[in-house]
Amino acid sequence: MTNKPEISLEFFPPKTEQGVANLNDARSELDALAPSFYSVTFGAGGSTREGTYDAVKSIIDAGGDAAPHISCIGASKKSIRELLEGYSAIGVKRLVALRGDRPSGMVELGDFAYANELVEFIRAEMGDRFLIEVAAYPEYHPESSDPATDLANFKRKVDAGAHSAITQYFFNADAYFALVDSAMLANIEVPIVPGIMPITNFVQLARFSDMCGAEIPRWLRSRLEQYQHDADSLQDFGAEVITTLCDCLLEGGAPGIHFYTLNKASPTIEICKRLELI
Ligand SMILES: Cc1cc2nc3c(=O)[nH]c(=O)nc-3n(C[C@H](O)[C@H](O)[C@H](O)COP(=O)(O)OP(=O)(O)OC[C@H]3O[C@@H](n4cnc5c(N)ncnc54)[C@H](O)[C@@H]3O)c2cc1C
């Protein structure tokens, strides 16, 4: 590794006062990694609109760089315009622009069908005011029929004006390298930053992975099942697996790493220590 890779860290907006306090503590610890930005997720259908805004504002107030996620499913152009203006007013310079998943029971279609339309809207309304991150899928998006279609849809977001991409998490480095190679062949020239999920809880990881289509390889699943009632061994093994994955990605040219921290500092810090990034 010649240059220090860029690290970015993802949080979700806490729902309780205790959650806010815990997140502030986690962020103070994670500042040691000097992340290029912290991103904050947006609940499906706008359910965390205020929570996302509050978390973003508190990061900016503490001197950090914060990137709110914006999901457009079910949203009107008017509501997205208000959101963008609100974020611009508090100094946000980067966004993660997503379609999002329709919450069950939601019937309102909204003004946007896909994330490329959101990216196009942000660029038309705000010009270059924001750097725009979009999502990419090494194991392709669960709604896509095949990788080529998913790649073409990823390209639509880049052609609409996205500056960079963050991937869904994955455990198979080859899936990431295959995405990067096919993006290059399709003239997609933005950085594709691997999204990495530290392993801390087998049941939660299995549930998330079923929902988002991330494959847990059989060898990994059976080792995690074996350790699922032994938190210390599971975390140590998880840190070893993820450190090896990150090492391989960085050695193979990944421009940085985006950690899905789940609002916890220690698993990400442990991996970064093992990678000698701290
Ligand atoms: C880094 C990252 C952060 C995320 N953060 C959040 C978050 O904060 N909140 C949240 O709710 N979800 C979040 N998600 C999950 C994401 O919202 C879901 O994966 C969602 O199903 C797709 O969002 P997208 O922006 O990738 O959608 P899109 O890029 O719109 O793709 C959705 C599906 O439609 C297809 N498609 C795209 N464009 C077109 C088109 N023009 N015509 C036909 N088909 C098309 C794609 O191939 C794909 O199958 C995140 C995912 C990632 C990877």
Ligand as a Chemical Component Dictionary entry (heavy atoms), coordinates in Angstrom:
data_LIG
# 
_chem_comp.id                   LIG 
_chem_comp.type                 NON-POLYMER 
_chem_comp.pdbx_formal_charge   0 
_chem_comp.three_letter_code    LIG 
# 
loop_
_chem_comp_atom.comp_id 
_chem_comp_atom.atom_id 
_chem_comp_atom.alt_atom_id 
_chem_comp_atom.type_symbol 
_chem_comp_atom.charge 
_chem_comp_atom.model_Cartn_x 
_chem_comp_atom.model_Cartn_y 
_chem_comp_atom.model_Cartn_z 
_chem_comp_atom.pdbx_ordinal 
LIG C1  C1  C 0 -23.885 2.685  -0.041  1  
LIG C2  C2  C 0 -25.349 2.414  0.151   2  
LIG C3  C3  C 0 -26.085 3.224  1.004   3  
LIG C4  C4  C 0 -27.456 2.997  1.190   4  
LIG N1  N1  N 0 -28.165 3.825  2.040   5  
LIG C5  C5  C 0 -29.497 3.671  2.164   6  
LIG C6  C6  C 0 -30.267 4.578  2.971   7  
LIG O1  O1  O 0 -29.743 5.492  3.602   8  
LIG N2  N2  N 0 -31.613 4.395  3.025   9  
LIG C7  C7  C 0 -32.225 3.393  2.334   10 
LIG O2  O2  O 0 -33.473 3.291  2.416   11 
LIG N3  N3  N 0 -31.543 2.517  1.570   12 
LIG C8  C8  C 0 -30.190 2.636  1.472   13 
LIG N4  N4  N 0 -29.473 1.772  0.677   14 
LIG C9  C9  C 0 -30.169 0.662  0.020   15 
LIG C10 C10 C 0 -30.761 1.101  -1.344  16 
LIG O3  O3  O 0 -31.698 2.120  -1.130  17 
LIG C11 C11 C 0 -31.416 -0.122 -1.976  18 
LIG O4  O4  O 0 -30.439 -1.031 -2.382  19 
LIG C12 C12 C 0 -32.390 0.196  -3.102  20 
LIG O5  O5  O 0 -33.116 -0.998 -3.400  21 
LIG C13 C13 C 0 -31.742 0.642  -4.401  22 
LIG O6  O6  O 0 -31.255 1.913  -4.318  23 
LIG P1  P1  P 0 -30.367 2.502  -5.549  24 
LIG O7  O7  O 0 -30.100 3.904  -5.227  25 
LIG O8  O8  O 0 -29.228 1.607  -5.800  26 
LIG O9  O9  O 0 -31.448 2.370  -6.718  27 
LIG P2  P2  P 0 -31.326 2.404  -8.282  28 
LIG O10 O10 O 0 -29.980 2.756  -8.752  29 
LIG O11 O11 O 0 -32.486 3.213  -8.751  30 
LIG O12 O12 O 0 -31.562 0.851  -8.641  31 
LIG C14 C14 C 0 -32.660 0.126  -8.137  32 
LIG C15 C15 C 0 -32.981 -1.050 -9.071  33 
LIG O13 O13 O 0 -33.572 -0.559 -10.277 34 
LIG C16 C16 C 0 -32.746 -0.819 -11.413 35 
LIG N5  N5  N 0 -32.726 0.438  -12.189 36 
LIG C17 C17 C 0 -32.028 1.559  -11.864 37 
LIG N6  N6  N 0 -32.286 2.546  -12.750 38 
LIG C18 C18 C 0 -33.171 2.063  -13.627 39 
LIG C19 C19 C 0 -33.842 2.616  -14.756 40 
LIG N7  N7  N 0 -33.630 3.883  -15.126 41 
LIG N8  N8  N 0 -34.711 1.811  -15.456 42 
LIG C20 C20 C 0 -34.930 0.526  -15.067 43 
LIG N9  N9  N 0 -34.321 -0.053 -13.996 44 
LIG C21 C21 C 0 -33.475 0.706  -13.278 45 
LIG C22 C22 C 0 -31.382 -1.197 -10.859 46 
LIG O14 O14 O 0 -30.671 -2.107 -11.710 47 
LIG C23 C23 C 0 -31.750 -1.834 -9.524  48 
LIG O15 O15 O 0 -32.162 -3.179 -9.702  49 
LIG C24 C24 C 0 -28.097 1.932  0.497   50 
LIG C25 C25 C 0 -27.344 1.103  -0.350  51 
LIG C26 C26 C 0 -25.980 1.332  -0.527  52 
LIG C27 C27 C 0 -25.194 0.425  -1.425  53 
# 
loop_
_chem_comp_bond.comp_id 
_chem_comp_bond.atom_id_1 
_chem_comp_bond.atom_id_2 
_chem_comp_bond.value_order 
_chem_comp_bond.pdbx_ordinal 
LIG C1  C2  SING 1  
LIG C2  C3  SING 2  
LIG C2  C26 DOUB 3  
LIG C3  C4  DOUB 4  
LIG C4  N1  SING 5  
LIG C4  C24 SING 6  
LIG N1  C5  DOUB 7  
LIG C5  C6  SING 8  
LIG C5  C8  SING 9  
LIG C6  O1  DOUB 10 
LIG C6  N2  SING 11 
LIG N2  C7  SING 12 
LIG C7  O2  DOUB 13 
LIG C7  N3  SING 14 
LIG N3  C8  DOUB 15 
LIG C8  N4  SING 16 
LIG N4  C9  SING 17 
LIG N4  C24 SING 18 
LIG C9  C10 SING 19 
LIG C10 O3  SING 20 
LIG C10 C11 SING 21 
LIG C11 O4  SING 22 
LIG C11 C12 SING 23 
LIG C12 O5  SING 24 
LIG C12 C13 SING 25 
LIG C13 O6  SING 26 
LIG O6  P1  SING 27 
LIG P1  O7  DOUB 28 
LIG P1  O8  SING 29 
LIG P1  O9  SING 30 
LIG O9  P2  SING 31 
LIG P2  O10 DOUB 32 
LIG P2  O11 SING 33 
LIG P2  O12 SING 34 
LIG O12 C14 SING 35 
LIG C14 C15 SING 36 
LIG C15 O13 SING 37 
LIG C15 C23 SING 38 
LIG O13 C16 SING 39 
LIG C16 N5  SING 40 
LIG C16 C22 SING 41 
LIG N5  C17 SING 42 
LIG N5  C21 SING 43 
LIG C17 N6  DOUB 44 
LIG N6  C18 SING 45 
LIG C18 C19 SING 46 
LIG C18 C21 DOUB 47 
LIG C19 N7  SING 48 
LIG C19 N8  DOUB 49 
LIG N8  C20 SING 50 
LIG C20 N9  DOUB 51 
LIG N9  C21 SING 52 
LIG C22 O14 SING 53 
LIG C22 C23 SING 54 
LIG C23 O15 SING 55 
LIG C24 C25 DOUB 56 
LIG C25 C26 SING 57 
LIG C26 C27 SING 58 
# 
